[in-house]
Amino acid sequence: MLDVDTATPSTITSHAPGYIAELAAAYDRMLGWLAATYVSALNVIHYMHDKYAYERIEMALHDHPVHRTMACGIGGLSVAADSLSAVRHARVHVVRGATGIAVDHQVHGDYPAYGNDDDRADGIAVDLVRSFMAKVRRHSTYRTAEHTQSVLDLAGGGVVTGGEPLLQSAFTAEVLHRCKELGLHTALDTSGALGPRADDALLADTDLVLLDIKSFDAAVYRRLTGGHLAPTLDFATRLNRLGVPARIRYVLVPGRTDEPAAIDSLAGFLTKLDNIDRVDVLPFHKLGAPKYGTLGTPFPLRDNPVPDGALVDRVRDQFRAHGLRAL
């Protein structure tokens, strides 16, 4: 057992030993500069919105007095957490060029990576969020807006998304809880496959679940995802039991997820649940194809057609025929 210091606020500088003192101090100074620059840039953006009347028009839709918030998003968290985890748990050698500027690095030994459900790395990410947001809140905002926090995405509140958030269930729970403390609406975007990792406390802090169901045909679901359909359906049933509102996301891929019988079966399952807000039918597209080319990886759906308007309308109408709201 290790002694735990409960008096000192947890930051990247309070982990003993393993962090290089010079790195910790420099990183902390950089975060301070970044927070000041970030809030300043947001203030400029909102001022310009006001100047050119974008926000002024929108304000006509709000009751007085208006509670203004400023969305402060945190990106690149996994990169920072992994880098600091490597320094703490392994040995990192900085490779410098002739001018003394760092040009590369070498890692000796193993270290826990963020996203692998390891508290040693995930704890660093939590510390970074807390430390950075504390620095952000030191700076005044345009029209005294309240600083709000999001990780990965923000859309009218806090949305935890990107890959599968329940892979980092402890961190996801922390983000959702802190959003609720700020009075923000919260949403969890998930496939439901790791539903058991979401305990009741996490779901109590979740106002809406965006549940991605690829197919209601178990064999097709297995072929498309490599996983099993049952855990997702079990998660949907549990959400209904707990009274957590859910919005179903259904990706429509011609020749793969457009089978009428499977869609009707899914609609029939959803009608037995009382918590379904709506079904979003999302037409398959190929906007991500260039990324595969950049990586030198074949795009597996290169020859798959995108759905036309008639197919999209047919699928939406199938859900609506069962009394579901479909968009």
Secondary structure, DSSP 8 states (H G I E B T S, - for coil): ------SS---TTSS-SSS-HHHHHHHHHHHHHHHHHHHHHHHHHHHHHHHTTHHHHHHTTS-SS---EEEEEE--HHHHHHHHHHHHHSEEEEEE-TTS-EEEEEEES----TTSS-HHHHHHHHHHHHHHHHHHTTS--GGG-EEEEEES-BSSSEEE-SS-GGGGHHHHHHHHHHHHHTT--EEEEE-STTGGGS-HHHHHT-SEEEEE---SSHHHHHHHHSS-SHHHHHHHHHHHHHT--EEEEEEE-TTTS--HHHHHHHHHHHHT-S-EEEEEEEE---TTHHHHHHHT---TTTT-----HHHHHHHHHHHHHTT--B-
